[in-house]
Amino acid sequence: MKNRLNALEEILKRRWGYDSFKPLQKEAVEIALSGRDCMVVLPTGGGKSLCYQLPAAMGHGLVLVVSPLIALMDDQVANAREIGLEADAIHSNLDARRRRDAYRRLSEGKTELLYISPERLLMGDLLVYISERIILAAIDEAHCVSHWGHDFRPEYRRLKEVLDRFPKAARMALTATATPEVQNDICAQLALREPSRLVGHPDRPNLIYRALPRRDQLAQILDIARRHIGSGGIVYAQTRKDVERLAKGLKKAGISCAPYHAGLSANDRQSAQDDFVKEKLDIIVATIAFGMGIDRSNVRFVAHANTPKSMEHYQQESGRAGRDGMPAECLLLFAASDLALHRRLSKTENISPQRELAIERQLRAIGRYAVAPVCRHRLLTNHFGAPYPPDGSNKKNCGACDVCLGETKSLPDDEAVLTAKKILSAAWRMEGRYGTGYVAHLLLGRSYERIKFNGHNKLKVFGILKDSGEPAVRSWIDQLIVQDFLEIKEERNYPLLYITAAGKQLCKDKGSVILGMPILPLKRKKKKLAALNKKFDCGLDIDKELFERLRSFRRLLAEKSGIPPYIIFHDSALLEMAALKPKTLNDLRSIKGIGEHKLKRYGAAFLKIINKTND
């Protein structure tokens, strides 16, 4: 066993250029090599792919990777080949020549790592090529198998049929996001045999999380985009119309961006995706159709212009920021109307009562996350069944979210109850005949014609919150909806605001409520981000001009090879080069992420750029 562990670390250094494994990677590899099943839950950036790539590098047989990410497979193959693995993918987008080459390598027994979609595997025609050689079947994005997870895919439920055809092969289920309930479902649906569960801590300490009320959507998105000029960013919006409007606004402000949604032609979508991954484009504004096939490591911010469907979606989508381990920002702009739209859209689908219940639970959870004035890191990690902080200390301030940075404050308990009662009283008097906007204007004392015509300007609640401002009042209404004191019911295609039984009880001093409000405008935060950057720069004195030259050279090499720049080297490797300024190949070998294959292929060229600076 000791010799095997030493061999694994030697391969890790030689192929990947790292001296040590990330948490749980070695355990996952060891379990797979011993022929046992396991489930691996690691956060984005936690190194899931190495858990199945390293067994392939041992040369004992074929590792099969089942993944729904067809758009990402070619990049995954290119990445594996860059570390010296014999990798292929078989999917519907392959042209005839590449398909023939992949089948030929499979039949000759050359392929060590094969990526395939579940639909393609279930066709069954590949089994003759692979059944005798498979040592490990890795099911990536395994949450897709569960009704209780997000992105449920019915074909994942059928994978057991194929897995049973390889009884001697170990099974490995991998995902970045799975609650304990989803973990149980994954193990059952994939029929994992006495599996070891390797569950990493879901916290991403390099990310700054902000969840704020949506006020001026474009202005709020522009604010975060301007803090990261020249860097990669993703903006998620709920509808195609929102995507086009935000992209137009960003372009008008001189920011490099492109829209991405299903209404665009396939060529336009592919062009936008390619330009973003290849760093020709800074920002993508997209519906959630974008991103599952994106593996750009140096995304510096992810902004949700609308609320996502679930905590799992948010963890997955926001997790595309800072995959290189460097600091990044995540912004969520919340309005309760987003949740209402998600509910309405889910009712148009033919879903089971079990799935409908799961969707409702997911919407409630993301709503609570978005409005509760509680540490965002703590809320996220607790949702996935993990304690915060990870080290078990009593630290209460993460220093990396809007609440802990002092940008969002809780109202004192008595003030929260009084404020809630004022809002609930107004909703109670409106008897469910008006929407949230009308109730907000009533509370703010807006003497609109409709309010005067209805005589509501004479009510005691008229103007009772006029000094609080519209953003705060609308945010509090949303917070009361999320906490089930208010609810929105759609009648004749119009969303009407009702007080719930719990809301009536709170008005009678039965129950408790939490209300928060943002207290600072979103200017500022370069120094907050700079402080976080200092935490992660390991004290290196980086030559920024050299770093930019290395990035430009990397982009040229990548364009020539037709691969994304991150596949050559991550930004973290370039930053280390720009700090240490290695002079020889042996010096370069000491930099994290530079294995022998990449050293041989790119080392001399990068040293040339560095040595020009040294001269």
C-alpha positions as CSV (number, residue, x, y, z in Angstrom):
1,M,0.0,0.0,0.0
2,K,2.8,2.4,0.9
3,N,4.5,1.8,-2.5
4,R,1.2,2.5,-4.2
5,L,0.7,5.8,-2.4
6,N,4.2,6.9,-3.2
7,A,3.5,6.0,-6.9
8,L,0.4,8.1,-6.9
9,E,2.2,11.1,-5.6
10,E,5.0,10.6,-8.1
11,I,2.4,10.4,-10.9
12,L,0.7,13.5,-9.5
13,K,3.9,15.5,-9.6
14,R,5.0,14.2,-13.0
15,R,1.7,14.5,-14.8
16,W,0.0,17.4,-13.1
17,G,2.9,19.3,-11.5
18,Y,1.5,19.2,-7.9
19,D,3.4,18.1,-4.8
20,S,0.3,17.1,-2.9
21,F,-3.3,16.1,-3.3
22,K,-6.3,18.3,-2.6
23,P,-8.6,17.0,0.2
24,L,-10.1,13.6,-0.5
25,Q,-8.5,13.2,-4.0
26,K,-6.0,10.6,-2.9
27,E,-8.7,8.6,-1.0
28,A,-11.0,8.6,-4.1
29,V,-8.2,7.4,-6.3
30,E,-7.2,4.6,-3.8
31,I,-10.8,3.4,-3.6
32,A,-11.1,3.3,-7.3
33,L,-7.9,1.4,-7.8
34,S,-8.9,-1.2,-5.3
35,G,-12.1,-1.9,-7.3
36,R,-14.5,-0.4,-4.8
37,D,-17.4,2.0,-5.4
38,C,-17.5,5.6,-4.0
39,M,-19.4,8.8,-4.1
40,V,-17.3,12.0,-4.3
41,V,-18.8,15.4,-3.4
42,L,-16.3,18.2,-3.9
43,P,-16.9,21.9,-4.5
44,T,-16.2,23.4,-7.8
45,G,-12.4,23.8,-8.0
46,G,-11.9,20.9,-5.6
47,G,-10.3,18.7,-8.3
48,K,-13.0,16.1,-9.1
49,S,-11.6,15.3,-12.5
50,L,-8.3,14.2,-11.1
51,C,-10.1,11.5,-9.1
52,Y,-10.8,9.6,-12.3
53,Q,-8.0,10.8,-14.5
54,L,-5.3,9.6,-12.2
55,P,-6.6,6.0,-12.3
56,A,-6.5,6.3,-16.1
57,A,-2.9,7.4,-15.9
58,M,-1.9,4.2,-14.1
59,G,-2.3,2.3,-17.5
60,H,-4.3,-0.6,-16.1
61,G,-7.3,-0.2,-18.4
62,L,-10.1,2.1,-19.6
63,V,-11.8,4.7,-17.5
64,L,-15.2,5.6,-18.7
65,V,-16.6,9.1,-17.8
66,V,-20.4,9.6,-18.2
67,S,-21.2,13.3,-18.4
68,P,-24.1,15.4,-19.7
69,L,-21.7,18.2,-20.7
70,I,-21.3,17.6,-24.4
71,A,-20.2,21.2,-25.0
72,L,-17.3,20.6,-22.6
73,M,-16.1,17.2,-23.7
74,D,-13.7,18.3,-26.4
75,D,-12.1,20.7,-23.9
76,Q,-11.9,17.9,-21.3
77,V,-10.2,15.7,-23.9
78,A,-7.7,18.5,-24.8
79,N,-7.0,19.1,-21.1
80,A,-6.3,15.3,-20.5
81,R,-4.1,15.1,-23.6
82,E,-2.1,18.1,-22.4
83,I,-1.0,16.0,-19.3
84,G,-0.2,13.0,-21.6
85,L,-3.3,10.9,-21.3
86,E,-4.8,9.0,-24.3
87,A,-8.2,10.6,-24.1
88,D,-11.2,10.6,-26.5
89,A,-14.9,11.6,-26.4
90,I,-17.8,10.2,-28.4
91,H,-20.8,12.5,-28.7
92,S,-23.3,13.7,-31.3
93,N,-21.2,16.8,-32.3
94,L,-18.3,14.8,-33.6
95,D,-17.6,14.9,-37.4
96,A,-17.2,11.7,-39.3
97,R,-13.3,11.8,-39.3
98,R,-13.0,12.3,-35.5
99,R,-15.6,9.7,-34.8
100,R,-13.7,7.1,-36.9
101,D,-10.4,8.0,-35.2
102,A,-12.1,7.6,-31.7
103,Y,-13.5,4.2,-32.7
104,R,-10.2,3.1,-34.1
105,R,-8.3,4.0,-30.9
106,L,-10.9,2.2,-28.8
107,S,-10.7,-1.0,-30.9
108,E,-6.9,-0.9,-30.8
109,G,-7.0,-0.6,-27.0
110,K,-5.1,2.8,-27.0
111,T,-7.8,4.9,-25.2
112,E,-7.2,5.3,-21.5
113,L,-10.0,7.8,-20.8
114,L,-13.3,8.0,-22.7
115,Y,-15.9,10.7,-22.2
116,I,-19.5,9.9,-23.3
117,S,-23.0,11.3,-22.7
118,P,-25.6,9.1,-21.0
119,E,-27.8,9.1,-24.1
120,R,-24.9,7.9,-26.3
121,L,-23.9,5.2,-23.8
122,L,-27.5,3.9,-23.5
123,M,-27.6,3.2,-27.2
124,G,-25.4,0.1,-26.4
125,D,-23.3,-0.1,-29.6
126,L,-20.1,0.9,-27.8
127,L,-20.2,-2.0,-25.3
128,V,-18.4,-4.4,-27.6
129,Y,-15.4,-1.9,-27.7
130,I,-15.2,-1.2,-24.0
131,S,-16.8,-3.9,-21.8
132,E,-13.6,-6.0,-21.3
133,R,-11.3,-3.0,-20.6
134,I,-13.3,-0.9,-18.2
135,I,-11.7,-0.6,-14.7
136,L,-13.7,2.4,-13.6
137,A,-17.1,3.9,-14.6
138,A,-17.2,7.5,-13.4
139,I,-20.6,9.3,-13.4
140,D,-20.0,13.0,-13.5
141,E,-22.7,15.6,-12.5
142,A,-24.3,12.7,-10.6
143,H,-26.9,14.9,-9.0
144,C,-28.7,14.7,-12.3
145,V,-29.9,11.2,-11.2
146,S,-32.0,12.5,-8.3
147,H,-35.5,13.8,-8.3
148,W,-34.5,15.8,-5.3
149,G,-31.5,17.5,-7.0
150,H,-31.3,20.1,-9.7
151,D,-31.0,19.4,-13.4
152,F,-32.8,16.1,-13.1
153,R,-32.3,13.9,-16.2
154,P,-34.4,10.8,-16.7
155,E,-31.8,9.1,-18.7
156,Y,-29.5,9.1,-15.7
157,R,-32.0,6.8,-14.0
158,R,-31.2,4.2,-16.7
159,L,-27.5,4.2,-16.2
160,K,-27.7,1.2,-13.8
161,E,-28.7,-0.9,-16.8
162,V,-25.4,-0.3,-18.5
163,L,-23.3,-0.3,-15.3
164,D,-24.5,-3.8,-14.6
165,R,-22.9,-4.9,-17.8
166,F,-19.4,-4.1,-16.2
167,P,-19.7,-5.9,-12.9
168,K,-15.9,-5.9,-12.2
169,A,-15.5,-2.2,-12.9
170,A,-15.6,0.2,-9.9
171,R,-18.2,2.9,-9.9
172,M,-17.6,6.5,-8.9
173,A,-20.3,9.1,-8.7
174,L,-19.1,12.7,-8.7
175,T,-20.9,16.0,-8.1
176,A,-20.2,19.5,-6.7
177,T,-23.6,19.9,-5.1
178,A,-25.6,17.3,-3.2
179,T,-27.5,17.6,0.1
180,P,-27.5,14.5,2.3
181,E,-30.9,13.5,0.8
182,V,-29.6,13.8,-2.8
183,Q,-26.5,11.8,-1.8
184,N,-28.7,8.9,-0.6
185,D,-30.7,9.0,-3.9
186,I,-27.5,9.0,-6.0
187,C,-26.2,5.9,-4.2
188,A,-29.6,4.1,-4.6
189,Q,-30.2,5.1,-8.2
190,L,-26.7,4.1,-9.5
191,A,-26.8,1.0,-7.3
192,L,-23.4,1.8,-5.8
193,R,-22.1,-1.3,-3.9
194,E,-21.3,-0.5,-0.3
195,P,-19.9,2.8,-1.4
196,S,-17.5,5.0,0.5
197,R,-18.8,8.5,0.8
198,L,-16.1,11.2,0.3
199,V,-17.9,14.5,1.0
200,G,-15.7,17.6,1.0
201,H,-16.6,20.8,2.7
202,P,-18.7,22.9,0.3
203,D,-17.4,26.3,1.4
204,R,-15.4,28.4,-1.2
205,P,-13.4,30.8,1.0
206,N,-12.0,32.6,-2.1
207,L,-15.4,33.9,-3.1
208,I,-17.1,37.1,-1.9
209,Y,-20.9,36.5,-1.8
210,R,-23.5,39.3,-2.0
211,A,-27.3,38.9,-2.0
212,L,-29.0,42.2,-2.5
213,P,-32.5,43.5,-3.3
214,R,-32.8,44.2,-7.0
215,R,-33.3,48.0,-7.5
216,D,-31.7,49.2,-10.8
217,Q,-30.7,45.9,-12.4
218,L,-28.4,47.3,-15.1
219,A,-26.7,49.8,-12.7
220,Q,-26.1,47.1,-10.2
221,I,-24.6,44.8,-12.9
222,L,-22.5,47.6,-14.3
223,D,-21.1,48.2,-10.9
224,I,-19.6,44.8,-10.5
225,A,-18.5,44.6,-14.2
226,R,-16.6,47.9,-13.8
227,R,-14.7,46.5,-10.8
228,H,-13.4,43.7,-13.1
229,I,-12.6,45.5,-16.4
230,G,-10.4,43.2,-18.5
231,S,-11.3,40.1,-16.5
232,G,-13.8,37.3,-17.2
233,G,-17.3,37.5,-15.9
234,I,-20.7,35.8,-16.3
235,V,-24.0,37.5,-15.9
236,Y,-27.1,35.2,-15.6
237,A,-30.6,36.6,-16.4
238,Q,-33.9,34.9,-16.3
239,T,-35.3,35.6,-19.8
240,R,-34.0,36.2,-23.3
241,K,-35.3,39.8,-23.2
242,D,-33.4,40.5,-20.0
243,V,-30.2,39.0,-21.5
244,E,-30.5,41.2,-24.6
245,R,-31.3,44.4,-22.6
246,L,-28.4,43.8,-20.1
247,A,-25.9,43.0,-22.9
248,K,-26.9,46.1,-24.8
249,G,-26.4,48.2,-21.6
250,L,-23.0,46.8,-20.9
251,K,-21.9,47.3,-24.5
252,K,-23.1,50.9,-24.4
253,A,-20.9,51.4,-21.4
254,G,-17.9,50.2,-23.4
255,I,-17.6,46.7,-21.8
256,S,-16.6,43.7,-23.9
257,C,-19.6,41.3,-23.8
258,A,-22.0,39.2,-25.8
259,P,-25.4,37.7,-25.2
260,Y,-26.1,33.9,-25.0
261,H,-29.6,32.4,-25.1
262,A,-31.6,29.7,-26.9
263,G,-33.2,32.3,-29.3
264,L,-29.8,33.0,-31.0
265,S,-28.6,30.9,-33.9
266,A,-26.3,27.9,-33.0
267,N,-23.4,29.7,-34.8
268,D,-23.9,32.9,-32.7
269,R,-24.1,30.9,-29.4
270,Q,-21.0,28.8,-30.3
271,S,-19.1,32.0,-31.3
272,A,-19.9,33.7,-28.1
273,Q,-19.0,30.7,-26.0
274,D,-15.7,30.1,-27.9
275,D,-14.7,33.8,-27.6
276,F,-15.4,33.8,-23.9
277,V,-13.5,30.6,-23.2
278,K,-10.6,31.7,-25.4
279,E,-10.5,35.1,-23.5
280,K,-11.3,37.2,-26.6
281,L,-14.4,38.3,-24.8
282,D,-14.6,39.5,-21.1
283,I,-18.3,39.0,-20.2
284,I,-21.1,36.7,-21.2
285,V,-24.7,37.7,-20.5
286,A,-26.7,34.5,-20.5
287,T,-29.7,32.5,-19.5
288,I,-28.9,29.3,-17.5
289,A,-28.6,27.5,-20.9
290,F,-25.0,28.8,-20.7
291,G,-22.3,27.5,-18.4
292,M,-22.7,23.8,-18.0
293,G,-20.2,23.5,-20.8
294,I,-17.8,26.2,-19.6
295,D,-14.5,25.5,-17.9
296,R,-12.7,28.9,-18.0
297,S,-10.8,28.9,-14.8
298,N,-10.2,32.7,-14.3
299,V,-13.7,34.0,-14.1
300,R,-13.5,36.8,-11.6
301,F,-17.2,37.4,-11.1
302,V,-20.6,35.8,-11.5
303,A,-23.6,38.0,-11.2
304,H,-27.2,36.7,-11.1
305,A,-29.5,39.5,-12.3
306,N,-32.4,37.3,-11.3
307,T,-32.8,34.7,-8.6
308,P,-31.8,31.1,-9.6
309,K,-34.1,28.1,-9.2
310,S,-32.4,26.6,-6.2
311,M,-29.4,26.7,-3.8
312,E,-27.9,23.8,-5.9
313,H,-28.2,25.9,-9.1
314,Y,-26.7,28.9,-7.3
315,Q,-23.8,26.9,-5.9
316,Q,-23.1,25.4,-9.3
317,E,-23.4,28.6,-11.3
318,S,-21.7,31.0,-8.8
319,G,-19.0,28.3,-8.5
320,R,-17.8,29.1,-12.0
321,A,-16.1,32.1,-10.4
322,G,-12.6,31.6,-9.0
323,R,-12.1,28.0,-10.1
324,D,-8.4,28.8,-10.1
325,G,-8.5,29.4,-6.3
326,M,-8.0,33.2,-6.7
327,P,-10.5,35.7,-5.3
328,A,-13.7,36.3,-7.1
329,E,-17.1,37.9,-6.5
330,C,-20.6,36.5,-6.6
331,L,-23.6,38.8,-6.7
332,L,-27.3,37.8,-6.5
333,L,-30.0,40.3,-7.1
334,F,-33.3,39.2,-5.5
335,A,-37.0,39.9,-6.1
336,A,-39.8,37.6,-5.0
337,S,-41.3,37.9,-8.5
338,D,-38.4,35.7,-9.7
339,L,-39.6,32.8,-7.5
340,A,-43.2,33.3,-8.7
341,L,-42.0,33.0,-12.3
342,H,-40.1,29.8,-11.5
343,R,-43.2,28.4,-9.9
344,R,-45.4,29.4,-12.9
345,L,-42.9,27.8,-15.4
346,S,-42.7,24.6,-13.4
347,K,-46.4,24.2,-13.6
348,T,-46.2,24.1,-17.4
349,E,-44.1,21.0,-17.3
350,N,-45.4,17.5,-16.9
351,I,-43.8,16.7,-13.6
352,S,-44.6,14.3,-10.9
353,P,-46.0,15.4,-7.5
354,Q,-42.6,14.3,-6.0
355,R,-40.7,16.6,-8.3
356,E,-43.2,19.4,-7.7
357,L,-42.6,19.1,-4.0
358,A,-38.8,19.2,-4.5
359,I,-39.1,22.3,-6.6
360,E,-41.1,24.1,-4.0
361,R,-38.5,23.2,-1.3
362,Q,-35.7,24.5,-3.5
363,L,-37.4,27.8,-4.2
364,R,-38.0,28.4,-0.5
365,A,-34.4,27.6,0.3
366,I,-32.9,30.0,-2.3
367,G,-35.4,32.7,-1.2
368,R,-34.3,32.4,2.4
369,Y,-30.6,32.6,1.4
370,A,-31.3,35.7,-0.7
371,V,-33.0,37.8,2.0
372,A,-31.9,36.5,5.5
373,P,-29.3,39.0,7.0
374,V,-27.1,36.0,8.0
375,C,-23.6,35.2,6.8
376,R,-23.9,33.9,3.2
377,H,-21.0,31.4,3.6
378,R,-22.7,30.0,6.6
379,L,-26.1,29.7,4.9
380,L,-24.7,28.0,1.8
381,T,-22.6,25.4,3.7
382,N,-25.4,24.7,6.2
383,H,-27.8,24.0,3.3
384,F,-25.5,21.2,2.2
385,G,-25.3,19.7,5.6
386,A,-21.9,21.1,6.6
387,P,-20.9,23.2,9.6
388,Y,-19.4,26.7,9.3
389,P,-16.7,27.6,9.7
390,P,-15.0,24.5,8.3
391,D,-12.2,24.5,11.0
392,G,-14.8,24.1,13.8
393,S,-13.9,27.4,15.4
394,N,-16.4,29.9,16.9
395,K,-15.6,32.5,14.3
396,K,-18.9,34.2,13.3
397,N,-17.6,36.7,10.7
398,C,-16.5,35.3,7.3
399,G,-15.2,38.7,6.1
400,A,-16.3,37.8,2.6
401,C,-20.1,38.4,2.2
402,D,-22.3,41.5,2.3
403,V,-23.5,40.7,5.9
404,C,-20.1,40.2,7.4
405,L,-18.7,43.1,5.5
406,G,-21.3,45.3,7.1
407,E,-23.1,46.1,3.9
408,T,-26.4,44.4,5.0
409,K,-27.7,44.8,8.6
410,S,-30.4,43.1,10.6
411,L,-33.1,45.3,12.1
412,P,-33.3,45.0,15.9
413,D,-35.9,42.4,16.9
414,D,-38.5,44.9,18.1
415,E,-38.0,47.2,15.1
416,A,-38.3,44.2,12.7
417,V,-41.6,43.1,14.3
418,L,-43.0,46.6,14.2
419,T,-42.0,47.1,10.6
420,A,-43.4,43.7,9.6
421,K,-46.7,44.5,11.4
422,K,-47.1,47.8,9.4
423,I,-46.6,46.0,6.1
424,L,-48.8,43.0,7.0
425,S,-51.5,45.4,8.2
426,A,-51.6,47.1,4.8
427,A,-51.7,43.8,3.0
428,W,-54.5,42.6,5.3
429,R,-56.6,45.7,4.6
430,M,-56.1,45.3,0.8
431,E,-57.8,41.8,1.1
432,G,-55.7,40.3,-1.7
433,R,-57.1,42.6,-4.4
434,Y,-53.8,44.3,-5.3
435,G,-50.2,43.5,-6.1
436,T,-46.9,44.2,-4.2
437,G,-46.3,47.5,-6.1
438,Y,-49.7,48.9,-5.0
439,V,-49.1,47.9,-1.3
440,A,-45.6,49.4,-1.4
441,H,-46.9,52.7,-2.8
442,L,-49.6,52.8,-0.1
443,L,-47.0,52.3,2.6
444,L,-44.8,55.0,1.1
445,G,-47.7,57.5,0.9
446,R,-47.8,57.9,-2.8
447,S,-50.9,59.9,-3.7
448,Y,-51.5,58.2,-7.1
449,E,-54.9,58.6,-8.7
450,R,-55.8,54.9,-8.2
451,I,-55.0,55.1,-4.5
452,K,-57.1,58.3,-4.0
453,F,-59.9,56.9,-6.1
454,N,-60.0,53.8,-3.8
455,G,-59.9,56.0,-0.8
456,H,-56.8,54.2,0.5
457,N,-55.0,57.5,1.1
458,K,-57.3,57.9,4.2
459,L,-56.2,54.6,5.8
460,K,-53.9,54.7,8.9
461,V,-51.3,52.6,7.0
462,F,-51.0,55.3,4.2
463,G,-47.5,56.7,4.3
464,I,-46.6,54.7,7.5
465,L,-43.2,53.8,6.0
466,K,-42.7,57.0,3.9
467,D,-39.3,57.6,5.6
468,S,-37.9,54.2,4.8
469,G,-37.6,54.6,1.0
470,E,-39.0,52.4,-1.8
471,P,-36.0,50.0,-2.1
472,A,-36.3,49.1,1.6
473,V,-40.1,48.7,1.6
474,R,-40.0,46.4,-1.5
475,S,-37.2,44.4,0.0
476,W,-39.1,43.9,3.3
477,I,-42.2,42.8,1.4
478,D,-40.0,40.2,-0.4
479,Q,-38.5,39.1,2.9
480,L,-42.0,38.6,4.4
481,I,-43.0,36.6,1.4
482,V,-40.0,34.3,1.7
483,Q,-40.8,33.8,5.5
484,D,-44.4,32.9,4.6
485,F,-46.0,35.8,6.3
486,L,-47.2,37.0,2.8
487,E,-47.9,35.1,-0.4
488,I,-48.5,35.9,-4.0
489,K,-51.4,34.3,-5.8
490,E,-51.9,34.7,-9.5
491,E,-55.5,35.5,-10.5
492,R,-56.5,36.3,-14.0
493,N,-52.8,36.5,-14.9
494,Y,-52.2,39.2,-12.3
495,P,-50.0,38.5,-9.1
496,L,-51.9,39.6,-6.0
497,L,-50.5,40.0,-2.5
498,Y,-52.2,38.1,0.4
499,I,-51.5,37.9,4.1
500,T,-51.1,34.4,5.3
501,A,-52.4,32.8,8.5
502,A,-48.8,33.1,9.9
503,G,-48.9,36.8,9.0
504,K,-52.1,37.3,10.9
505,Q,-50.6,35.5,13.9
506,L,-47.6,37.8,13.8
507,C,-49.9,40.8,13.9
508,K,-51.2,39.4,17.1
509,D,-47.7,39.1,18.6
510,K,-47.5,35.3,17.9
511,G,-44.3,34.4,16.1
512,S,-41.0,36.1,15.2
513,V,-39.5,37.7,12.1
514,I,-36.1,38.6,10.8
515,L,-35.7,41.7,8.5
516,G,-32.5,43.1,7.0
517,M,-31.6,46.0,4.7
518,P,-28.5,47.0,2.7
519,I,-26.9,50.1,4.2
520,L,-24.2,51.0,1.7
521,P,-24.2,51.6,-2.0
522,L,-22.2,49.2,-4.1
523,K,-19.3,51.5,-4.9
524,R,-16.4,50.9,-2.8
525,K,-15.3,47.4,-2.8
526,K,-12.0,47.4,-4.5
527,K,-10.2,47.6,-1.2
528,K,-12.3,44.8,0.2
529,L,-11.4,42.7,-2.8
530,A,-7.8,43.8,-2.5
531,A,-7.8,42.6,1.1
532,L,-9.1,39.2,0.0
533,N,-6.5,39.1,-2.8
534,K,-3.7,39.6,-0.2
535,K,-5.1,36.6,1.7
536,F,-4.6,34.4,-1.3
537,D,-1.4,35.8,-3.0
538,C,0.9,33.8,-0.6
539,G,3.0,37.0,-0.2
540,L,4.4,36.9,-3.7
541,D,5.7,40.1,-5.3
542,I,4.1,39.8,-8.8
543,D,5.5,41.6,-11.8
544,K,2.2,42.7,-13.3
545,E,3.6,43.7,-16.6
546,L,5.3,40.3,-17.0
547,F,2.1,38.6,-16.0
548,E,0.2,40.4,-18.8
549,R,2.9,39.5,-21.3
550,L,2.6,35.8,-20.3
551,R,-1.2,35.9,-20.6
552,S,-0.9,37.4,-24.1
553,F,1.6,34.8,-25.1
554,R,-0.6,32.0,-23.7
555,R,-3.6,33.4,-25.6
556,L,-1.6,33.3,-28.9
557,L,-0.4,29.7,-28.2
558,A,-4.0,28.6,-27.4
559,E,-5.4,30.2,-30.5
560,K,-2.8,28.5,-32.7
561,S,-3.6,25.1,-31.1
562,G,-7.4,25.7,-31.1
563,I,-7.7,25.1,-27.3
564,P,-8.8,27.4,-24.4
565,P,-5.9,29.3,-22.7
566,Y,-6.4,27.7,-19.3
567,I,-5.6,24.3,-20.7
568,I,-2.0,25.4,-21.3
569,F,-1.5,27.0,-17.8
570,H,-3.9,28.4,-15.2
571,D,-3.5,32.1,-14.2
572,S,-2.1,30.9,-10.9
573,A,0.8,29.3,-12.7
574,L,1.4,32.5,-14.7
575,L,1.3,34.6,-11.5
576,E,3.9,32.4,-9.9
577,M,6.1,32.7,-13.0
578,A,5.7,36.5,-12.8
579,A,6.8,36.5,-9.2
580,L,9.6,33.9,-9.1
581,K,10.9,34.6,-12.7
582,P,12.4,31.1,-13.2
583,K,15.6,31.0,-15.4
584,T,15.8,27.3,-16.2
585,L,13.5,24.4,-17.0
586,N,14.4,22.9,-13.6
587,D,13.3,26.2,-12.0
588,L,10.0,26.1,-14.0
589,R,9.4,22.5,-12.8
590,S,8.9,23.8,-9.2
591,I,5.9,25.9,-10.2
592,K,2.6,24.3,-9.3
593,G,0.6,23.0,-12.2
594,I,3.5,22.3,-14.6
595,G,3.9,18.6,-15.2
596,E,6.5,17.0,-17.4
597,H,4.4,16.9,-20.5
598,K,3.6,20.6,-20.3
599,L,7.2,21.5,-19.3
600,K,8.5,19.7,-22.4
601,R,5.9,21.3,-24.7
602,Y,5.8,24.9,-23.4
603,G,8.6,25.4,-21.0
604,A,11.3,26.8,-23.3
605,A,8.9,29.2,-24.9
606,F,7.7,30.7,-21.6
607,L,11.2,30.9,-20.3
608,K,12.1,33.0,-23.3
609,I,9.4,35.5,-22.4
610,I,10.5,35.5,-18.7
611,N,14.3,35.8,-19.5
612,K,13.6,38.9,-21.7
613,T,12.4,40.5,-18.5
614,N,15.4,39.2,-16.5
615,D,17.8,40.7,-19.1
